[in-house]
Amino acid sequence: MPGGFGGAPAIGRRRFMVMSTAAVGLPVPVSGSAPRSLRGLAPAESSTTSTIGLTVNGEQRSAVVDNRTSLLDLLREHLGLPGTKKGCDQGACGACTVLVDGRRVNSCLTFAVMHDGARVTTIEGLAHGGRLHPLQQAFIDHDGLQCGYCTPGQIVSGVACIAEGHTASREEIREWMSGNLCRCGAYTNIVTAIEQTAKEA
C-alpha cells in the first residue's frame, strides 16, 4: 500500500471513517444502514415554513414561505411583483421601500412572516384605473429619474413623506428622503417632484 504523508502507510477512506467513529464511541453504520439507536424513529416535523396572508395593493394574497424569507423576496419571488427592487439587500439604499400598514419599510430587512395580516403597498399599487399616482406623474414631469432602478423606492418613500407631513421645505424633504439613495444623482429633481405633489395634494 502506498505511503501517505511522511511515509506513513495510507489507509482507505472507509476504514478511516470506521476507525474514527469507533474511537469516539459512535455507532458504526453497517452496509450504509442507519445506526441501530436511530432506526424506527420518525423524522421530526418540519417547522421551517409558514403560510402567511397579506393584503397587497388591495388584494388578498397568501403564500407558503421559508421562515427566513424577507418581505422583499416574498413580493418579488412568490407574489410576482418585481417593481420593488433589490439593491444593497442591507437596508442602506432604500430601493426596496414599501408601505406596511401605511409606514415605510425597507422590505429587505424584515421577514415576511412578521407581517401576516398586514396591508402592503408596493409601487405597482399606487396607480389606479390606469392613471398614475400624482407623484409618479411628477417624477416624469420633472425628470426625477435617470436609470430608474431606485425610482420605485423613491416614489413609495415620497408618498409616505407627503402623508407624514414632512414637506414644509426642500431641506425637510431632503432630510426625510435621506434613506433613499440615487446613484445617478437626480436628487434635485426628486425633491422638486415631491414638493410639487405636496402642494397640489
ZAPAFI-300606 format. One line per field, with one value per residue: residue number from 1; residue in three letters; x, y, z of N, C-alpha, C in turn. Coordinates in pm, 1 decimal. Atoms other than C-alpha are relative to their C-alpha. Last residue first. Layout:
BEGIN
pos	(NUM | ...)
code	(Ala | ...)
n.u	(X | ...)
n.v	(Y | ...)
n.w	(Z | ...)
ca.u	(X | ...)
ca.v	(Y | ...)
ca.w	(Z | ...)
c.u	(X | ...)
c.v	(Y | ...)
c.w	(Z | ...)
This chain:
BEGIN
pos	(201 | 200 | 199 | 198 | 197 | 196 | 195 | 194 | 193 | 192 | 191 | 190 | 189 | 188 | 187 | 186 | 185 | 184 | 183 | 182 | 181 | 180 | 179 | 178 | 177 | 176 | 175 | 174 | 173 | 172 | 171 | 170 | 169 | 168 | 167 | 166 | 165 | 164 | 163 | 162 | 161 | 160 | 159 | 158 | 157 | 156 | 155 | 154 | 153 | 152 | 151 | 150 | 149 | 148 | 147 | 146 | 145 | 144 | 143 | 142 | 141 | 140 | 139 | 138 | 137 | 136 | 135 | 134 | 133 | 132 | 131 | 130 | 129 | 128 | 127 | 126 | 125 | 124 | 123 | 122 | 121 | 120 | 119 | 118 | 117 | 116 | 115 | 114 | 113 | 112 | 111 | 110 | 109 | 108 | 107 | 106 | 105 | 104 | 103 | 102 | 101 | 100 | 99 | 98 | 97 | 96 | 95 | 94 | 93 | 92 | 91 | 90 | 89 | 88 | 87 | 86 | 85 | 84 | 83 | 82 | 81 | 80 | 79 | 78 | 77 | 76 | 75 | 74 | 73 | 72 | 71 | 70 | 69 | 68 | 67 | 66 | 65 | 64 | 63 | 62 | 61 | 60 | 59 | 58 | 57 | 56 | 55 | 54 | 53 | 52 | 51 | 50 | 49 | 48 | 47 | 46 | 45 | 44 | 43 | 42 | 41 | 40 | 39 | 38 | 37 | 36 | 35 | 34 | 33 | 32 | 31 | 30 | 29 | 28 | 27 | 26 | 25 | 24 | 23 | 22 | 21 | 20 | 19 | 18 | 17 | 16 | 15 | 14 | 13 | 12 | 11 | 10 | 9 | 8 | 7 | 6 | 5 | 4 | 3 | 2 | 1)
code	(Ala | Glu | Lys | Ala | Thr | Gln | Glu | Ile | Ala | Thr | Val | Ile | Asn | Thr | Tyr | Ala | Gly | Cys | Arg | Cys | Leu | Asn | Gly | Ser | Met | Trp | Glu | Arg | Ile | Glu | Glu | Arg | Ser | Ala | Thr | His | Gly | Glu | Ala | Ile | Cys | Ala | Val | Gly | Ser | Val | Ile | Gln | Gly | Pro | Thr | Cys | Tyr | Gly | Cys | Gln | Leu | Gly | Asp | His | Asp | Ile | Phe | Ala | Gln | Gln | Leu | Pro | His | Leu | Arg | Gly | Gly | His | Ala | Leu | Gly | Glu | Ile | Thr | Thr | Val | Arg | Ala | Gly | Asp | His | Met | Val | Ala | Phe | Thr | Leu | Cys | Ser | Asn | Val | Arg | Arg | Gly | Asp | Val | Leu | Val | Thr | Cys | Ala | Gly | Cys | Ala | Gly | Gln | Asp | Cys | Gly | Lys | Lys | Thr | Gly | Pro | Leu | Gly | Leu | His | Glu | Arg | Leu | Leu | Asp | Leu | Leu | Ser | Thr | Arg | Asn | Asp | Val | Val | Ala | Ser | Arg | Gln | Glu | Gly | Asn | Val | Thr | Leu | Gly | Ile | Thr | Ser | Thr | Thr | Ser | Ser | Glu | Ala | Pro | Ala | Leu | Gly | Arg | Leu | Ser | Arg | Pro | Ala | Ser | Gly | Ser | Val | Pro | Val | Pro | Leu | Gly | Val | Ala | Ala | Thr | Ser | Met | Val | Met | Phe | Arg | Arg | Arg | Gly | Ile | Ala | Pro | Ala | Gly | Gly | Phe | Gly | Gly | Pro | Met)
n.u	(81.5 | 124.4 | 75.7 | 50.2 | 111.8 | 117.6 | 46.7 | 71.7 | 120.3 | 97.2 | 55.1 | 85.2 | 127.9 | 67.4 | 62.8 | 116.5 | -6.0 | -10.1 | -137.3 | 7.2 | -115.3 | 10.8 | -19.9 | -142.6 | -23.9 | 89.0 | -27.4 | -130.0 | 18.8 | 70.2 | -94.8 | -84.4 | -106.4 | 11.1 | -28.4 | -139.2 | -5.6 | -49.1 | 105.2 | 110.4 | -51.6 | 5.7 | 143.4 | 51.7 | -45.0 | 75.0 | 139.1 | 7.6 | -18.2 | 114.2 | 122.5 | 42.3 | -3.2 | 131.0 | 2.5 | -88.5 | -63.4 | -50.5 | -121.6 | -119.2 | 2.0 | -15.7 | -134.1 | -93.5 | 5.4 | -58.6 | -145.1 | -55.0 | 5.4 | -114.6 | -50.6 | -84.4 | 79.4 | 138.7 | 86.2 | 23.7 | 131.7 | 105.3 | 8.8 | -122.7 | 13.5 | -125.5 | 31.2 | -27.4 | 118.8 | 122.4 | 104.7 | 29.0 | 89.1 | 139.5 | 49.6 | 103.3 | -46.5 | -108.5 | 51.9 | -98.3 | -78.8 | -107.5 | -132.3 | -18.3 | 99.5 | 64.6 | 80.2 | 143.8 | 100.3 | 104.7 | 63.6 | 140.2 | 23.7 | -75.5 | 73.8 | -49.5 | 47.5 | -112.2 | -120.4 | -102.7 | -133.1 | -83.2 | -23.0 | -142.2 | 1.7 | -13.3 | 123.7 | 119.1 | -13.9 | -59.5 | 64.4 | 140.3 | 1.6 | -40.0 | 120.0 | 24.0 | 26.0 | -109.4 | 7.7 | -100.2 | -137.4 | -75.4 | -113.9 | -57.2 | -98.4 | -39.4 | 40.9 | 145.1 | 59.9 | -104.2 | 72.2 | -12.4 | 95.6 | 35.2 | 96.5 | 125.2 | 84.5 | -78.4 | 60.6 | -67.2 | 81.4 | 70.7 | -66.1 | 59.0 | 44.7 | 139.5 | 95.2 | 86.7 | 68.3 | 109.2 | -37.1 | -5.4 | 125.1 | 72.2 | 48.3 | -35.2 | 99.5 | -49.8 | 40.4 | 122.2 | 114.7 | 75.8 | -86.6 | -18.6 | 125.0 | 24.8 | -90.7 | 37.4 | 126.3 | -25.7 | -61.4 | 101.0 | 95.0 | 113.2 | 116.9 | 129.6 | 85.6 | 87.3 | -30.1 | -111.2 | -91.3 | 66.0 | -6.7 | -86.8 | 86.4)
n.v	(101.6 | 23.4 | -125.6 | -37.5 | 89.4 | -35.2 | -132.8 | 18.8 | 80.6 | -85.3 | -92.6 | 81.5 | 18.4 | -130.1 | -47.1 | -78.8 | -137.6 | -88.8 | 2.6 | -1.6 | -46.6 | 49.4 | 144.4 | 31.5 | 91.2 | 114.5 | 71.6 | 67.8 | 112.9 | 104.2 | 58.8 | 91.6 | -67.4 | -144.7 | -69.4 | -45.8 | -144.6 | -28.3 | 38.3 | -96.3 | -128.1 | 1.0 | 2.7 | -135.4 | -77.4 | 51.5 | -44.0 | -145.2 | -29.2 | 52.4 | -78.6 | -42.6 | 114.6 | 47.6 | 143.4 | 22.7 | 131.1 | 44.6 | 79.6 | -72.1 | -140.8 | -7.9 | 49.5 | -109.5 | -93.8 | 67.9 | -6.5 | -133.9 | -78.0 | -4.1 | -136.4 | -35.2 | -13.4 | 48.4 | -47.0 | -144.5 | -31.8 | 44.1 | -95.0 | -6.8 | -72.8 | -39.1 | -63.3 | -142.2 | -81.9 | 75.3 | -89.3 | -102.2 | 56.8 | 0.4 | 129.8 | 54.8 | 16.8 | 98.3 | 137.3 | 61.6 | 111.7 | 42.8 | -44.6 | -144.0 | -68.3 | 105.6 | -45.6 | 21.4 | -60.2 | 99.5 | 42.5 | -38.5 | -80.2 | -124.7 | -111.2 | -24.1 | 112.5 | 44.8 | -77.9 | 46.7 | 42.1 | -30.5 | -144.2 | -35.1 | -146.5 | -51.6 | -67.1 | 80.7 | 139.0 | 21.1 | -81.7 | 43.1 | 121.3 | -31.4 | -55.2 | -142.3 | -79.5 | -96.3 | -102.9 | 28.7 | -46.3 | 82.3 | 76.8 | 91.3 | 92.8 | 102.7 | 136.7 | 15.0 | -89.3 | -67.1 | -77.3 | -145.5 | -71.6 | -135.8 | -55.3 | -53.3 | -75.5 | -104.4 | -123.9 | -122.7 | -82.1 | -109.6 | -129.8 | -79.9 | -131.5 | 2.3 | 69.5 | -93.7 | -86.7 | 73.3 | 58.2 | -97.6 | -15.5 | -122.1 | 5.0 | 123.8 | 53.0 | 7.7 | 122.5 | -15.6 | 69.7 | -91.5 | -59.1 | 96.9 | 5.8 | -126.8 | -11.7 | 101.8 | -40.6 | -115.6 | 51.3 | 73.3 | -92.6 | -40.6 | 84.0 | -61.0 | 79.2 | 87.8 | 139.8 | 43.9 | -105.9 | -130.8 | -77.6 | -116.8 | -118.8)
n.w	(-69.4 | 74.6 | 12.5 | -132.8 | -31.4 | 80.8 | -40.8 | -127.0 | 26.8 | 69.3 | -99.6 | -87.3 | 68.9 | 13.2 | -123.3 | 42.7 | -49.0 | 116.1 | 48.3 | 145.9 | 76.0 | 137.8 | 1.2 | 0.3 | 112.5 | -16.1 | -125.0 | 12.7 | 93.0 | -75.0 | -94.9 | 76.0 | 74.2 | -23.5 | 126.8 | -7.9 | -17.6 | -134.7 | -94.3 | 13.9 | -46.9 | -145.9 | -33.9 | 17.6 | -115.7 | -115.1 | 10.6 | -17.7 | -142.2 | -76.1 | 10.8 | -133.5 | -91.6 | -43.2 | 32.0 | 113.9 | 14.5 | -128.9 | 26.0 | -47.9 | 40.1 | 146.2 | 28.8 | -28.7 | 111.5 | 116.1 | -16.1 | 28.0 | -123.6 | -90.1 | -16.3 | 113.3 | 121.8 | -11.0 | 110.1 | -11.8 | -54.7 | 91.8 | 110.6 | 78.4 | 126.7 | 64.0 | 128.8 | 22.2 | -22.1 | 25.9 | 51.3 | -99.5 | -102.2 | 46.3 | 42.6 | -86.0 | -137.4 | -3.4 | 3.2 | 89.0 | -51.3 | 88.5 | -41.3 | 15.9 | -84.4 | -77.7 | -113.9 | 19.5 | -88.3 | -28.9 | 125.6 | 11.1 | 120.2 | 8.6 | -59.4 | -136.0 | -81.3 | -83.3 | 24.1 | -93.2 | 44.3 | -116.4 | -0.7 | 8.5 | 1.0 | 136.1 | 40.6 | -26.5 | 43.1 | 132.4 | 102.9 | 11.5 | 81.4 | 137.4 | 63.8 | -25.1 | 120.4 | 16.7 | -103.5 | -100.6 | 14.6 | -93.7 | 50.4 | -98.7 | 54.5 | -95.5 | 35.7 | -6.1 | 100.1 | 77.7 | 100.5 | -5.3 | 83.9 | -41.8 | 95.0 | -53.5 | 92.4 | 65.5 | -48.3 | 40.3 | 89.1 | -67.6 | 12.5 | 107.9 | -43.8 | -42.9 | 85.0 | 71.0 | -95.9 | -63.0 | -127.7 | -107.8 | -74.2 | 34.9 | 138.0 | 69.4 | 92.2 | 137.3 | 68.0 | 78.6 | -56.7 | -84.7 | -101.9 | -108.6 | -75.4 | -68.6 | -113.7 | -99.2 | -62.0 | -85.3 | -122.5 | -76.7 | -61.8 | 81.7 | -24.9 | 29.4 | 87.8 | -77.4 | 22.0 | -82.5 | -39.7 | -6.2 | -122.8 | 8.0 | 0.0)
ca.u	(-5244.7 | -5117.4 | -4852.9 | -4734.5 | -4708.6 | -4496.4 | -4254.8 | -4224.7 | -4137.1 | -3896.0 | -3719.5 | -3675.2 | -3548.0 | -3274.6 | -3186.3 | -3122.2 | -2768.5 | -2742.7 | -2662.3 | -2989.5 | -3009.9 | -3326.0 | -3274.0 | -3224.9 | -3586.9 | -3687.1 | -3388.1 | -3416.7 | -3787.8 | -3709.7 | -3447.2 | -3690.7 | -3934.0 | -4257.9 | -4267.8 | -4256.7 | -4633.3 | -4636.4 | -4854.7 | -4603.9 | -4308.1 | -4508.4 | -4569.1 | -4201.1 | -4095.1 | -4307.3 | -4165.9 | -3802.5 | -3839.2 | -3986.1 | -3725.2 | -3407.5 | -3353.0 | -3475.3 | -3150.3 | -3226.9 | -3510.1 | -3680.1 | -3713.2 | -3957.8 | -4267.4 | -4189.5 | -4131.9 | -4443.3 | -4650.4 | -4539.7 | -4612.0 | -4965.5 | -5030.8 | -5058.1 | -5396.9 | -5482.0 | -5770.3 | -5547.5 | -5168.7 | -5000.7 | -5032.2 | -4749.7 | -4505.1 | -4581.3 | -4846.7 | -4868.2 | -5157.1 | -5065.7 | -5231.2 | -4901.6 | -4631.2 | -4363.7 | -4375.3 | -4233.2 | -3910.1 | -3782.1 | -3461.0 | -3511.6 | -3853.4 | -3710.4 | -4034.1 | -4230.7 | -4548.3 | -4905.6 | -4985.9 | -4665.9 | -4555.2 | -4272.9 | -3906.9 | -3684.3 | -3460.4 | -3396.5 | -3016.1 | -2881.6 | -3123.1 | -2874.5 | -3005.4 | -2796.8 | -3048.4 | -3334.9 | -3609.9 | -3983.1 | -4136.1 | -4084.9 | -4433.3 | -4478.1 | -4616.2 | -4356.3 | -4026.8 | -4066.8 | -4308.3 | -4193.5 | -3830.5 | -3878.2 | -4068.7 | -3764.0 | -3781.2 | -3623.4 | -3947.1 | -3948.1 | -4264.4 | -4614.1 | -4805.6 | -5121.0 | -5265.1 | -5574.5 | -5576.2 | -5571.6 | -5214.1 | -5105.8 | -5340.6 | -5143.2 | -5170.6 | -4896.5 | -4839.1 | -4523.8 | -4211.5 | -3920.7 | -4125.3 | -4066.3 | -4197.8 | -3923.2 | -3838.6 | -3996.3 | -3765.5 | -3757.4 | -3380.1 | -3184.5 | -3013.8 | -2937.1 | -2729.5 | -2873.2 | -2781.8 | -2492.6 | -2369.1 | -2337.2 | -2335.6 | -2085.3 | -2231.2 | -2021.0 | -1773.9 | -1511.5 | -1254.7 | -1518.2 | -1621.0 | -1260.7 | -1175.9 | -1484.2 | -1421.3 | -1053.4 | -1150.1 | -1393.8 | -1140.1 | -867.8 | -548.3 | -205.5 | 105.0 | 315.7 | 590.1 | 579.3 | 233.7 | 82.8 | 265.6 | 149.3 | 0.0)
ca.v	(6742.7 | 7004.8 | 7148.4 | 6800.8 | 6694.2 | 6996.4 | 6942.5 | 6571.5 | 6636.1 | 6917.2 | 6694.5 | 6424.5 | 6685.0 | 6798.9 | 6442.7 | 6306.9 | 6198.4 | 5884.9 | 5670.7 | 5773.8 | 5680.6 | 5660.0 | 5691.4 | 6068.3 | 6121.6 | 6271.9 | 6506.7 | 6607.5 | 6682.1 | 6895.2 | 7092.1 | 7147.2 | 7296.6 | 7214.1 | 6868.5 | 6630.0 | 6597.7 | 6221.4 | 6170.5 | 6364.9 | 6161.7 | 5843.2 | 5918.8 | 6012.0 | 5677.8 | 5497.3 | 5722.4 | 5683.2 | 5306.7 | 5268.1 | 5511.1 | 5345.7 | 5149.1 | 5424.1 | 5480.5 | 5851.6 | 5961.8 | 6272.6 | 6422.4 | 6686.8 | 6580.0 | 6208.4 | 6225.6 | 6442.3 | 6173.4 | 5913.4 | 6162.7 | 6219.8 | 5842.2 | 5724.6 | 5656.1 | 5313.8 | 5283.8 | 5348.0 | 5383.4 | 5336.2 | 4958.2 | 4855.2 | 5067.7 | 4847.8 | 4877.7 | 4620.7 | 4575.9 | 4334.7 | 4002.1 | 3813.8 | 4079.7 | 3916.9 | 3606.7 | 3811.7 | 3875.3 | 4232.1 | 4388.8 | 4355.5 | 4521.1 | 4851.5 | 4978.2 | 5298.2 | 5308.5 | 5294.9 | 4947.7 | 4832.0 | 5071.1 | 4957.9 | 5059.6 | 4811.8 | 5071.6 | 5231.0 | 5221.3 | 5104.6 | 4833.0 | 4552.2 | 4394.7 | 4658.1 | 4699.2 | 4455.6 | 4648.4 | 4664.8 | 4654.6 | 4277.8 | 4186.9 | 3818.6 | 3708.2 | 3445.9 | 3575.9 | 3953.4 | 4018.3 | 3731.1 | 3815.9 | 4171.8 | 4058.7 | 3851.4 | 3472.6 | 3318.4 | 3147.0 | 2960.9 | 3057.1 | 2928.6 | 3207.3 | 3413.8 | 3717.9 | 3930.7 | 4222.7 | 4592.6 | 4650.9 | 4351.1 | 4236.9 | 3971.5 | 3603.4 | 3380.2 | 3007.2 | 2915.4 | 2713.1 | 2588.4 | 2386.9 | 2049.1 | 1753.5 | 1538.8 | 1225.6 | 909.2 | 694.0 | 326.5 | 309.5 | 579.5 | 369.0 | 96.1 | 343.1 | 396.1 | 149.6 | 203.1 | -155.6 | -136.0 | 208.2 | 245.8 | 361.4 | 642.2 | 565.1 | 824.1 | 571.3 | 366.4 | 669.0 | 734.6 | 371.6 | 327.8 | 657.2 | 570.0 | 224.9 | 384.2 | 642.4 | 381.6 | 378.8 | 506.1 | 371.4 | 650.5 | 780.0 | 1132.9 | 1198.3 | 877.4 | 563.3 | 337.8 | 0.0)
ca.w	(-266.2 | -511.7 | -280.0 | -177.1 | -542.2 | -626.1 | -336.7 | -411.6 | -775.7 | -681.9 | -429.4 | -694.1 | -941.0 | -702.3 | -604.2 | -953.9 | -860.8 | -1077.5 | -774.3 | -614.1 | -246.5 | -38.8 | 336.6 | 302.3 | 199.5 | 534.9 | 540.7 | 175.6 | 219.4 | 524.9 | 331.8 | 45.2 | 291.8 | 474.2 | 314.5 | 610.7 | 650.8 | 709.8 | 401.4 | 188.9 | 315.0 | 269.0 | -99.0 | -129.8 | 15.7 | -243.0 | -516.8 | -413.5 | -371.0 | -719.8 | -864.4 | -736.4 | -1057.3 | -1288.7 | -1480.8 | -1485.7 | -1264.0 | -1127.0 | -1474.3 | -1351.1 | -1546.4 | -1514.9 | -1138.9 | -1114.1 | -1287.5 | -1034.7 | -757.9 | -886.3 | -889.5 | -1247.4 | -1406.7 | -1542.8 | -1301.2 | -1003.7 | -987.3 | -648.8 | -619.2 | -851.8 | -648.2 | -348.2 | -79.8 | 198.6 | 439.8 | 719.6 | 806.6 | 843.4 | 851.3 | 1068.0 | 848.3 | 558.6 | 748.2 | 757.1 | 630.5 | 254.7 | 279.4 | 394.0 | 548.8 | 508.1 | 719.9 | 587.8 | 719.6 | 551.3 | 277.9 | 52.9 | 19.5 | -168.0 | -335.7 | 6.0 | -23.5 | 314.2 | 422.0 | 358.9 | 36.4 | -149.3 | -429.5 | -457.5 | -632.9 | -565.6 | -912.4 | -928.9 | -801.6 | -886.7 | -548.9 | -459.7 | -598.4 | -594.9 | -310.2 | -88.8 | -167.2 | -42.6 | 267.7 | 351.5 | 354.7 | 667.1 | 771.9 | 439.5 | 260.3 | 191.4 | 22.9 | 54.2 | -119.7 | -57.1 | -298.5 | -205.9 | -318.5 | -111.8 | 163.4 | 343.2 | 426.5 | 558.6 | 548.5 | 736.2 | 666.4 | 878.7 | 1124.5 | 963.8 | 1157.5 | 1304.3 | 1107.8 | 1251.4 | 1460.9 | 1363.8 | 1349.0 | 1530.3 | 1800.9 | 1545.7 | 1340.9 | 991.0 | 717.8 | 473.8 | 491.3 | 870.3 | 1030.4 | 1317.1 | 1648.7 | 1793.8 | 2073.2 | 1990.4 | 1863.2 | 1682.8 | 1478.8 | 1375.0 | 1293.7 | 1076.8 | 897.3 | 832.6 | 702.2 | 454.6 | 339.8 | 276.4 | 474.6 | 372.8 | 546.9 | 693.3 | 457.5 | 598.0 | 447.8 | 299.3 | 186.2 | -92.9 | 0.0)
c.u	(-116.3 | -95.0 | -134.5 | -84.3 | -60.5 | -120.6 | -125.3 | -59.6 | -82.5 | -130.2 | -105.6 | -66.1 | -96.1 | -137.6 | -77.5 | -71.9 | -116.1 | 3.5 | 18.8 | 142.7 | -25.8 | 112.9 | -7.7 | 28.9 | 143.6 | 6.5 | -80.8 | 29.1 | 129.8 | -24.1 | -66.3 | 101.0 | 78.9 | 105.7 | -6.7 | 41.7 | 140.6 | 10.5 | 39.7 | -109.1 | -109.2 | 45.2 | -16.5 | -147.9 | -50.9 | 38.7 | -80.9 | -145.6 | -9.1 | 10.0 | -119.0 | -139.3 | -49.4 | 1.0 | -130.5 | -1.4 | 96.3 | 64.8 | 64.2 | 128.9 | 130.5 | 13.1 | 27.7 | 144.1 | 99.8 | 4.1 | 71.8 | 151.1 | 60.0 | -32.3 | 111.6 | 58.3 | 80.4 | -73.2 | -139.7 | -91.0 | -32.1 | -138.9 | -111.8 | -18.9 | 136.6 | -30.4 | 130.1 | -51.3 | 18.4 | -119.5 | -126.2 | -118.4 | -35.7 | -94.5 | -146.9 | -50.5 | -101.1 | 41.7 | 108.6 | -30.9 | 101.2 | 84.6 | 106.3 | 136.8 | 25.8 | -90.7 | -63.6 | -71.0 | -142.0 | -112.9 | -118.2 | -70.1 | -145.5 | -41.0 | 66.6 | -68.8 | 50.6 | -33.6 | 115.6 | 127.2 | 87.6 | 138.1 | 85.0 | 28.6 | 144.3 | -9.8 | 9.9 | -127.9 | -127.6 | -10.6 | 52.2 | -67.5 | -140.3 | -7.8 | 30.4 | -130.4 | -26.9 | -20.6 | 108.8 | -1.9 | 88.4 | 147.1 | 57.6 | 112.7 | 49.2 | 94.5 | 49.6 | -51.7 | -150.5 | -66.1 | 104.8 | -97.2 | 15.0 | -97.9 | -40.4 | -88.7 | -127.5 | -81.5 | 71.5 | -73.8 | 73.7 | -78.0 | -82.1 | 74.1 | -53.7 | -51.4 | -139.5 | -106.2 | -97.6 | -80.2 | -121.4 | 44.5 | 17.0 | -129.5 | -87.4 | -65.7 | 52.1 | -107.9 | 43.8 | -38.1 | -129.8 | -129.3 | -76.3 | 78.9 | 10.8 | -125.4 | -28.7 | 86.8 | -41.0 | -126.3 | 28.5 | 58.1 | -100.2 | -96.9 | -115.0 | -111.2 | -133.9 | -88.0 | -86.9 | 30.4 | 108.5 | 102.3 | -72.7 | -1.5 | 89.6)
c.v	(65.5 | -98.1 | -22.6 | 126.5 | 34.1 | -84.1 | 39.2 | 131.6 | -18.4 | -74.8 | 88.9 | 89.7 | -86.1 | -15.3 | 130.4 | 65.7 | 87.6 | 146.8 | 89.8 | 7.8 | -6.7 | 60.5 | -61.9 | -150.0 | -51.3 | -97.6 | -128.5 | -85.2 | -77.6 | -123.2 | -113.8 | -69.5 | -104.3 | 78.3 | 151.6 | 72.6 | 56.8 | 149.2 | 31.8 | -29.2 | 107.6 | 132.4 | 3.6 | 11.0 | 143.8 | 77.7 | -46.8 | 46.0 | 148.2 | 30.6 | -59.0 | 60.6 | 37.8 | -110.1 | -64.7 | -148.2 | 1.7 | -136.7 | -46.8 | -79.9 | 72.1 | 145.5 | 6.0 | -42.5 | 114.3 | 94.8 | -74.3 | 9.7 | 137.3 | 77.6 | 1.3 | 139.5 | 40.7 | 24.4 | -59.5 | 55.0 | 147.3 | 42.0 | -37.3 | 102.3 | 7.4 | 71.4 | 53.2 | 46.1 | 148.5 | 88.1 | -74.6 | 86.9 | 100.7 | -47.8 | 9.5 | -132.1 | -68.0 | -33.5 | -106.0 | -148.7 | -40.2 | -108.0 | -50.7 | 53.3 | 150.7 | 67.8 | -121.2 | 59.8 | -33.6 | 56.0 | -93.5 | -44.1 | 42.6 | 90.4 | 135.1 | 118.7 | 11.0 | -124.7 | -54.9 | 73.6 | -49.4 | -58.5 | 45.1 | 149.5 | 51.3 | 150.4 | 66.8 | 63.4 | -82.6 | -144.1 | -34.4 | 74.4 | -58.2 | -122.6 | 33.9 | 42.6 | 145.4 | 90.7 | 105.1 | 114.4 | -56.4 | 34.4 | -83.6 | -78.6 | -91.2 | -98.6 | -99.3 | -138.9 | -22.5 | 79.8 | 83.1 | 62.3 | 149.5 | 60.9 | 136.7 | 42.9 | 45.0 | 82.7 | 118.4 | 121.0 | 130.5 | 82.5 | 108.3 | 132.3 | 77.5 | 133.9 | 5.2 | -68.9 | 95.8 | 90.3 | -62.3 | -68.1 | 102.2 | 19.1 | 120.0 | 1.2 | -125.0 | -58.0 | 2.9 | -133.0 | 17.0 | -61.2 | 92.9 | 61.4 | -98.3 | -6.4 | 125.4 | 13.6 | -98.3 | 42.3 | 113.6 | -50.5 | -72.7 | 89.3 | 52.0 | -97.8 | 68.5 | -79.0 | -94.5 | -146.4 | -56.8 | 105.7 | 131.6 | 78.8 | 123.3)
c.w	(75.2 | 70.0 | -65.3 | -6.7 | 135.1 | 38.5 | -77.6 | 46.5 | 126.7 | -25.5 | -63.0 | 104.5 | 82.0 | -63.8 | -14.8 | 117.9 | -42.3 | 41.5 | -122.5 | -52.7 | -150.1 | -83.9 | -137.6 | 3.2 | -1.5 | -117.0 | 8.9 | 123.5 | -13.3 | -88.2 | 79.1 | 91.9 | -77.7 | -76.4 | 14.8 | -128.1 | 10.0 | 28.1 | 143.8 | 102.4 | -4.4 | 58.3 | 151.5 | 33.3 | -7.1 | 125.6 | 120.4 | 1.3 | 29.4 | 149.4 | 74.8 | 0.5 | 139.5 | 104.5 | 45.5 | -33.9 | -117.1 | -4.6 | 129.7 | -16.8 | 35.3 | -42.9 | -150.4 | -25.1 | 19.4 | -119.8 | -112.1 | 15.9 | -30.8 | 127.3 | 102.7 | 7.4 | -120.7 | -130.7 | 16.8 | -109.6 | 8.0 | 47.2 | -96.6 | -112.1 | -65.7 | -131.1 | -58.8 | -136.4 | -27.1 | 35.8 | -41.2 | -40.0 | 108.0 | 109.4 | -39.3 | -55.9 | 91.5 | 142.2 | -0.9 | -3.9 | -106.3 | 68.3 | -97.0 | 36.6 | 1.7 | 101.8 | 65.9 | 120.4 | -43.4 | 85.5 | 24.4 | -126.2 | -19.5 | -115.4 | -12.8 | 65.7 | 144.0 | 80.1 | 79.1 | -34.7 | 114.6 | -25.7 | 116.4 | 1.6 | -1.5 | -11.2 | -135.9 | -54.0 | 15.3 | -47.4 | -139.3 | -114.6 | -12.5 | -89.5 | -145.8 | -67.1 | 36.6 | -121.0 | -11.8 | 101.7 | 109.4 | -21.0 | 112.7 | -65.3 | 111.8 | -67.1 | 104.2 | -29.2 | -10.4 | -111.6 | -72.9 | -100.0 | 19.6 | -99.3 | 51.0 | -115.0 | 69.7 | -98.0 | -62.6 | 56.0 | -29.0 | -101.1 | 68.9 | -8.7 | -119.1 | 49.4 | 59.2 | -83.0 | -66.1 | 93.8 | 68.5 | 128.3 | 110.6 | 76.8 | -33.6 | -136.3 | -69.5 | -89.4 | -145.1 | -62.0 | -74.7 | 50.5 | 93.8 | 113.8 | 114.7 | 85.5 | 81.2 | 124.1 | 108.3 | 74.4 | 97.7 | 132.6 | 88.5 | 76.9 | -84.6 | 32.8 | -20.4 | -94.7 | 81.0 | -13.7 | 89.3 | 34.4 | -10.3 | 129.6 | 0.0)
